[in-house]
Amino acid sequence: MDQKKIRNVAIIAHVDHGKTTLVDQLFRQSGMFRDNQKVDERLMDSLDLERERGITIAAKNGAFEYEGYWINIIDTPGHADFGGQVERVMKMGDGVLLLVDAQEGPMPQTYFVLKKALALELPVIVVINKIDKPSARCDWVLDQVFDLFVKLHAPEHILDFPVIYASSQDGYATLDSEQREGDMQPLCQLITERIPPPAGDPQAALQMLVSSIDYSPYLGRLAIGKISSGTLNINRDAVIVSPETEPETAKITKIYRFKGNQMEPVERAIAGEVVAVAGMDKVTVGMTYADPAVPVPLEPVRVDPPTLSMNFITNDSPFAGREGTYVTSRNLDQRLQRELLADAALQAEPLEEGSGFKVSGRGELHLSILIERMRREGYEFQVTRPQVITRYESGKLMEPYEELTIDVDEAYSGSVIETLGNRKGQMTSMESQQGMIRLNYRIPTRGLLGFRSEFLTETKGMGVMNYVFSGYGPHGGEIRRRKTGVLVAMDDCVTVSYALYNLQSRGRLFCGPGVKVYRGQIIGEHSRDNDLAVNPAKGKKLTNVRASGSDEAVVLTPPRTMSLEDCVDFIEEDELVEVTPKSIRLRKINLKFKF
């Protein structure tokens, strides 16, 4: 392959601004699929959770051919909690496409990903996407993007960025913001003209930084990265090395080049290509494939540290071992170690007391996605309430802060502002347009724990919130999270309709009739601020006397369905979430608590 004909492009944007849909259109219009071939939407979102939630969780690689050019695409997550994925794969690109919604403009994650791209001095092509929206405001968005570049102190040669307008949904890109038809050719042309070919001498010693890890059921671990120099050949001896480890011999058994969202085997690859390499089971993100004669490692990407931690502990409830396949601390350890190899933003360490692990990540979603993936794989365990990771600087206690952006109807803005004030949020700006308010806050990460469900309730589900890590600041003081207590089962039993009907007036229930519960399990939210022991199996006393009105059918209010994120948000210090492949339960830590 001609090195001058290679283009390596990372696509970065805020969540739901159209990255994956844009990649779909590029693949379709490149001619790699037959006209009668059935092609799924969101090709790059290969994980079940990605398709269910409509977000990209893990960075993916793909490629397509355009007029003799081989364009490698790196699709990155848009949510702030998966920023570690963005940081480590950015080095594979020689330029970036920055997607910005034509209505919303730059959002918190846009700031984060652009900052990482500018730190590597990568050229940027700005794509103002979703111009087909009736409320699109392209000129305003372009001004906001330019202001963002200036705010991030972009150098002058990057400030002169090219701009293209697109509709990923309708499959066209144009240099004219008023045009509403066409195809993706203008964008492909802009990539070949404004993104430089990769540097690196194919005749030099081999160096390839591992930026991502994939798995094959036949070949084991696959190391993905861009060849910085030299040539990679099958069955060639190489070494893997990092700044912290000694060189270790590895044999290249397979080399794969990306084509579409698939991989095709090749005999050799040259400097500048993005490839997947098989042949070494000990390789991890940040290591370098190098020539045995010149084992010089490349500098790995340094990702931002975690801000939130949870304890993963073995399940010790009365129902332990009934629904899970992997239930021991050794099983947890092996699974977490495997996750650490692929996720550079995750950390795990054994607890000093008890059997379990302290797992640290970027946010609630980052950790809850890991929990959900583990339970679907057959793991059974318990997790504690999330805790922010604090530190001391110059003798002062510091905690992580987030930049929070909220879009909400004017009618609900007052209650949102009051709630954020109670959570130690500091408003930095407020804008009003067409009946909608945009609020920008700097708020402690602690203040966002459990806020999403409360926010959706206050705004009747019509508000939108986004946040990104801002940095560490002075500790904000005590923040009270939950204002209510819980309803706790006082004994092992099976819930019955009559008992639940009488408990409805006490609070909101989390389970319906016919559910097995145990002593200490949380079955609902109390309407007051104290915990209440209840008997959900209490039946009606039977007599042979019928009274008018007293024997009517019991009508139950549907119980509140709690997702994993809802449960993690809900629990307090003395409570746990029990996670199994079939169930998610809330419980008190001390099941022998005297009610």
Solvent accessible surface area in square Angstrom, and as a share of the most:
residue,aa,sasa,rsa
1,M,86,0.38
2,D,81,0.42
3,Q,32,0.14
4,K,151,0.64
5,K,76,0.32
6,I,0,0.00
7,R,17,0.06
8,N,0,0.00
9,V,0,0.00
10,A,0,0.00
11,I,0,0.00
12,I,0,0.00
13,A,0,0.00
14,H,6,0.03
15,V,25,0.15
16,D,108,0.56
17,H,1,0.00
18,G,13,0.13
19,K,10,0.04
20,T,12,0.07
21,T,39,0.22
22,L,0,0.00
23,V,0,0.00
24,D,4,0.02
25,Q,28,0.12
26,L,2,0.01
27,F,0,0.00
28,R,83,0.30
29,Q,79,0.35
30,S,36,0.23
31,G,61,0.59
32,M,52,0.23
33,F,42,0.18
34,R,160,0.58
35,D,157,0.81
36,N,127,0.65
37,Q,67,0.30
38,K,184,0.78
39,V,32,0.19
40,D,80,0.42
41,E,125,0.56
42,R,63,0.23
43,L,19,0.10
44,M,4,0.02
45,D,2,0.01
46,S,75,0.48
47,L,61,0.30
48,D,99,0.51
49,L,8,0.04
50,E,0,0.00
51,R,94,0.34
52,E,108,0.48
53,R,86,0.31
54,G,40,0.38
55,I,29,0.15
56,T,9,0.05
57,I,6,0.03
58,A,25,0.20
59,A,14,0.11
60,K,33,0.14
61,N,18,0.09
62,G,1,0.01
63,A,0,0.00
64,F,1,0.00
65,E,95,0.43
66,Y,28,0.11
67,E,116,0.52
68,G,46,0.44
69,Y,49,0.19
70,W,24,0.08
71,I,0,0.00
72,N,4,0.02
73,I,1,0.00
74,I,0,0.00
75,D,0,0.00
76,T,0,0.00
77,P,0,0.00
78,G,1,0.01
79,H,26,0.12
80,A,16,0.12
81,D,2,0.01
82,F,9,0.04
83,G,0,0.00
84,G,1,0.01
85,Q,20,0.09
86,V,0,0.00
87,E,6,0.03
88,R,12,0.05
89,V,1,0.01
90,M,1,0.01
91,K,75,0.32
92,M,1,0.00
93,G,3,0.03
94,D,18,0.09
95,G,0,0.00
96,V,0,0.00
97,L,0,0.00
98,L,0,0.00
99,L,0,0.00
100,V,0,0.00
101,D,1,0.01
102,A,0,0.00
103,Q,67,0.30
104,E,53,0.24
105,G,0,0.00
106,P,26,0.16
107,M,8,0.04
108,P,11,0.07
109,Q,1,0.00
110,T,0,0.00
111,Y,73,0.28
112,F,16,0.07
113,V,0,0.00
114,L,0,0.00
115,K,104,0.44
116,K,41,0.17
117,A,0,0.00
118,L,17,0.08
119,A,82,0.64
120,L,67,0.33
121,E,115,0.52
122,L,19,0.09
123,P,43,0.27
124,V,6,0.03
125,I,1,0.01
126,V,0,0.00
127,V,0,0.00
128,I,0,0.00
129,N,0,0.00
130,K,46,0.20
131,I,1,0.00
132,D,60,0.31
133,K,57,0.24
134,P,146,0.92
135,S,54,0.35
136,A,30,0.23
137,R,66,0.24
138,C,14,0.09
139,D,104,0.54
140,W,74,0.26
141,V,0,0.00
142,L,48,0.24
143,D,85,0.44
144,Q,64,0.28
145,V,1,0.00
146,F,91,0.38
147,D,82,0.42
148,L,16,0.08
149,F,0,0.00
150,V,77,0.44
151,K,133,0.56
152,L,27,0.13
153,H,163,0.73
154,A,10,0.07
155,P,48,0.30
156,E,148,0.67
157,H,131,0.58
158,I,7,0.03
159,L,42,0.21
160,D,106,0.55
161,F,24,0.10
162,P,20,0.13
163,V,34,0.19
164,I,0,0.00
165,Y,21,0.08
166,A,0,0.00
167,S,0,0.00
168,S,4,0.02
169,Q,135,0.60
170,D,87,0.45
171,G,4,0.04
172,Y,9,0.03
173,A,1,0.01
174,T,5,0.03
175,L,122,0.61
176,D,71,0.37
177,S,24,0.15
178,E,136,0.61
179,Q,70,0.31
180,R,108,0.39
181,E,122,0.55
182,G,56,0.53
183,D,63,0.33
184,M,2,0.01
185,Q,90,0.40
186,P,48,0.30
187,L,0,0.00
188,C,9,0.05
189,Q,71,0.31
190,L,20,0.10
191,I,0,0.00
192,T,10,0.06
193,E,110,0.49
194,R,108,0.39
195,I,2,0.01
196,P,60,0.37
197,P,57,0.36
198,P,7,0.04
199,A,87,0.68
200,G,33,0.32
201,D,73,0.38
202,P,37,0.23
203,Q,161,0.71
204,A,47,0.36
205,A,33,0.26
206,L,0,0.00
207,Q,34,0.15
208,M,0,0.00
209,L,13,0.07
210,V,1,0.01
211,S,4,0.02
212,S,9,0.06
213,I,17,0.09
214,D,59,0.31
215,Y,99,0.38
216,S,21,0.14
217,P,125,0.79
218,Y,196,0.74
219,L,60,0.30
220,G,29,0.28
221,R,35,0.13
222,L,3,0.01
223,A,0,0.00
224,I,11,0.06
225,G,0,0.00
226,K,33,0.14
227,I,0,0.00
228,S,37,0.24
229,S,16,0.11
230,G,0,0.00
231,T,17,0.10
232,L,0,0.00
233,N,50,0.26
234,I,42,0.21
235,N,99,0.51
236,R,63,0.23
237,D,78,0.40
238,A,0,0.00
239,V,11,0.06
240,I,4,0.02
241,V,6,0.03
242,S,10,0.07
243,P,66,0.41
244,E,127,0.57
245,T,62,0.36
246,E,144,0.64
247,P,60,0.38
248,E,70,0.32
249,T,99,0.58
250,A,4,0.03
251,K,97,0.41
252,I,0,0.00
253,T,60,0.35
254,K,76,0.32
255,I,0,0.00
256,Y,32,0.12
257,R,39,0.14
258,F,11,0.05
259,K,94,0.40
260,G,2,0.02
261,N,52,0.27
262,Q,117,0.52
263,M,67,0.30
264,E,57,0.26
265,P,86,0.54
266,V,22,0.13
267,E,129,0.58
268,R,119,0.43
269,A,1,0.00
270,I,16,0.08
271,A,0,0.00
272,G,0,0.00
273,E,4,0.02
274,V,2,0.01
275,V,0,0.00
276,A,0,0.00
277,V,1,0.01
278,A,1,0.00
279,G,31,0.29
280,M,23,0.10
281,D,95,0.49
282,K,132,0.56
283,V,1,0.00
284,T,31,0.18
285,V,34,0.20
286,G,12,0.12
287,M,29,0.13
288,T,0,0.00
289,Y,1,0.01
290,A,0,0.00
291,D,26,0.13
292,P,64,0.40
293,A,87,0.67
294,V,70,0.40
295,P,51,0.32
296,V,76,0.44
297,P,43,0.27
298,L,43,0.22
299,E,102,0.46
300,P,15,0.10
301,V,42,0.24
302,R,159,0.58
303,V,37,0.21
304,D,37,0.19
305,P,68,0.43
306,P,8,0.05
307,T,1,0.00
308,L,1,0.00
309,S,7,0.05
310,M,3,0.01
311,N,45,0.23
312,F,0,0.00
313,I,38,0.19
314,T,30,0.18
315,N,18,0.09
316,D,99,0.51
317,S,7,0.04
318,P,64,0.40
319,F,19,0.08
320,A,42,0.32
321,G,43,0.42
322,R,155,0.57
323,E,45,0.20
324,G,18,0.17
325,T,102,0.59
326,Y,88,0.34
327,V,51,0.29
328,T,65,0.38
329,S,39,0.25
330,R,152,0.56
331,N,23,0.12
332,L,2,0.01
333,D,50,0.26
334,Q,96,0.43
335,R,7,0.02
336,L,1,0.00
337,Q,89,0.39
338,R,102,0.37
339,E,15,0.07
340,L,45,0.22
341,L,44,0.22
342,A,23,0.18
343,D,13,0.07
344,A,38,0.29
345,A,3,0.02
346,L,8,0.04
347,Q,98,0.44
348,A,24,0.18
349,E,96,0.43
350,P,99,0.62
351,L,42,0.21
352,E,180,0.81
353,E,152,0.68
354,G,70,0.67
355,S,61,0.39
356,G,6,0.05
357,F,19,0.08
358,K,73,0.31
359,V,0,0.00
360,S,7,0.04
361,G,0,0.00
362,R,19,0.07
363,G,5,0.05
364,E,33,0.15
365,L,25,0.12
366,H,10,0.05
367,L,0,0.00
368,S,1,0.01
369,I,4,0.02
370,L,6,0.03
371,I,0,0.00
372,E,12,0.05
373,R,74,0.27
374,M,0,0.00
375,R,34,0.12
376,R,115,0.42
377,E,74,0.33
378,G,9,0.09
379,Y,15,0.06
380,E,0,0.00
381,F,0,0.00
382,Q,0,0.00
383,V,0,0.00
384,T,28,0.16
385,R,40,0.14
386,P,1,0.01
387,Q,75,0.33
388,V,22,0.13
389,I,48,0.24
390,T,56,0.33
391,R,105,0.38
392,Y,156,0.59
393,E,71,0.32
394,S,120,0.78
395,G,68,0.66
396,K,135,0.57
397,L,61,0.30
398,M,27,0.12
399,E,0,0.00
400,P,0,0.00
401,Y,12,0.05
402,E,6,0.03
403,E,63,0.28
404,L,1,0.00
405,T,11,0.07
406,I,0,0.00
407,D,26,0.13
408,V,0,0.00
409,D,52,0.27
410,E,84,0.38
411,A,85,0.66
412,Y,60,0.23
413,S,16,0.11
414,G,49,0.47
415,S,49,0.31
416,V,0,0.00
417,I,58,0.29
418,E,118,0.53
419,T,12,0.07
420,L,0,0.00
421,G,43,0.41
422,N,92,0.47
423,R,12,0.05
424,K,77,0.33
425,G,14,0.13
426,Q,109,0.48
427,M,79,0.35
428,T,87,0.50
429,S,46,0.30
430,M,106,0.47
431,E,90,0.41
432,S,72,0.46
433,Q,94,0.42
434,Q,164,0.73
435,G,35,0.33
436,M,82,0.36
437,I,16,0.08
438,R,35,0.13
439,L,0,0.00
440,N,34,0.17
441,Y,5,0.02
442,R,65,0.24
443,I,0,0.00
444,P,1,0.00
445,T,9,0.05
446,R,42,0.15
447,G,0,0.00
448,L,13,0.07
449,L,7,0.03
450,G,10,0.10
451,F,0,0.00
452,R,96,0.35
453,S,32,0.21
454,E,56,0.25
455,F,1,0.00
456,L,77,0.38
457,T,102,0.59
458,E,42,0.19
459,T,0,0.00
460,K,142,0.60
461,G,46,0.44
462,M,134,0.60
463,G,9,0.08
464,V,77,0.44
465,M,14,0.06
466,N,20,0.10
467,Y,33,0.12
468,V,5,0.03
469,F,52,0.22
470,S,46,0.30
471,G,18,0.17
472,Y,35,0.13
473,G,3,0.03
474,P,88,0.55
475,H,70,0.31
476,G,27,0.26
477,G,30,0.28
478,E,155,0.69
479,I,17,0.09
480,R,157,0.57
481,R,23,0.08
482,R,40,0.15
483,K,133,0.56
484,T,37,0.22
485,G,2,0.02
486,V,0,0.00
487,L,0,0.00
488,V,1,0.00
489,A,0,0.00
490,M,78,0.35
491,D,83,0.43
492,D,84,0.43
493,C,27,0.16
494,V,70,0.40
495,T,2,0.01
496,V,53,0.30
497,S,43,0.28
498,Y,75,0.29
499,A,4,0.03
500,L,1,0.00
501,Y,101,0.38
502,N,76,0.39
503,L,19,0.10
504,Q,47,0.21
505,S,99,0.64
506,R,121,0.44
507,G,19,0.18
508,R,139,0.51
509,L,12,0.06
510,F,31,0.13
511,C,19,0.12
512,G,15,0.15
513,P,67,0.42
514,G,57,0.54
515,V,57,0.32
516,K,129,0.55
517,V,2,0.01
518,Y,0,0.00
519,R,80,0.29
520,G,1,0.01
521,Q,12,0.05
522,I,5,0.03
523,I,1,0.00
524,G,0,0.00
525,E,35,0.16
526,H,9,0.04
527,S,75,0.48
528,R,175,0.64
529,D,101,0.52
530,N,72,0.37
531,D,65,0.34
532,L,44,0.22
533,A,25,0.20
534,V,8,0.05
535,N,59,0.30
536,P,0,0.00
537,A,35,0.27
538,K,121,0.51
539,G,43,0.42
540,K,85,0.36
541,K,175,0.74
542,L,163,0.81
543,T,103,0.60
544,N,150,0.77
545,V,121,0.69
546,R,194,0.71
547,A,58,0.45
548,S,123,0.79
549,G,52,0.50
550,S,68,0.44
551,D,59,0.31
552,E,128,0.57
553,A,92,0.71
554,V,59,0.34
555,V,113,0.65
556,L,47,0.23
557,T,93,0.54
558,P,111,0.70
559,P,55,0.35
560,R,50,0.18
561,T,125,0.73
562,M,27,0.12
563,S,52,0.33
564,L,6,0.03
565,E,40,0.18
566,D,37,0.19
567,C,2,0.01
568,V,3,0.02
569,D,17,0.09
570,F,19,0.08
571,I,0,0.00
572,E,36,0.16
573,E,102,0.46
574,D,71,0.37
575,E,1,0.00
576,L,6,0.03
577,V,0,0.00
578,E,0,0.00
579,V,0,0.00
580,T,1,0.00
581,P,42,0.26
582,K,156,0.66
583,S,27,0.18
584,I,48,0.24
585,R,31,0.11
586,L,7,0.04
587,R,5,0.02
588,K,16,0.07
589,I,83,0.42
590,N,85,0.44
591,L,30,0.15
592,K,170,0.72
593,F,107,0.45
594,K,178,0.75
595,F,99,0.41
